[in-house]
Amino acid sequence: MDYLVVGLGNIGAEYAHTRHNMGFMVLDAWAQASNALFKTDRYGDVAEVSFKGRWFVLLKPSTYMNLSGNAVRYWMQKLHLPLENLIVVCDDLNLPFGTVRMRPNGSSGGHNGLEDIRFKLESDQWTRIRVGIGNEFSRGGQIDYVLGALSPEEQEQIPALSARIIQGIKDVSTIGVQRAMNTLNTKPKPKDVIENSEKTQKNDPKMPEF
């Protein structure tokens, strides 16, 4: 079974590490971890990765964010995929940085890329993964903030954040979107909390292991 995984962003070196390119960053991380190479094709850069007999076509549209639907529609038709096999990864201003929300359908929430995909596919019945980028900007500064570069502290979080999302996408293909959503949408415990919990369990054999 094949899936089309679309990471939303804008092409060009000037946008490479900007908040609006969160979708591109996740797909780049997946391709790198899988030793897959992106190749320029119709409407975008495309790579293929596999997991437990499933194939995932990774697409980074070259249409710019506001016309992402053109690329998605073309590749969905080319691959002959049903809507439930489409997964879109994008940034979200309404979520704190690093927060992840998977949904099997829904509105665009004001995101121009999602809205164009909804319009071109004439449906909102496809999985989307929103990645929080926060909204730490003054009035009128939204565009500069979204197209601004990630801070060094934010950059450090990208590898672990991408790994979580990639696993969530794999889970969709094996255990279904509802169960994958329940896992991915749960905020992971900070490392120090996990370490303290492990120490407590070692010191108290009566403590159950989770």
Order of alpha helices (4+ residues) and beta strands (2+ residues): beta-alpha-beta-beta-beta-alpha-beta-beta-alpha-beta-alpha-alpha-alpha-alpha
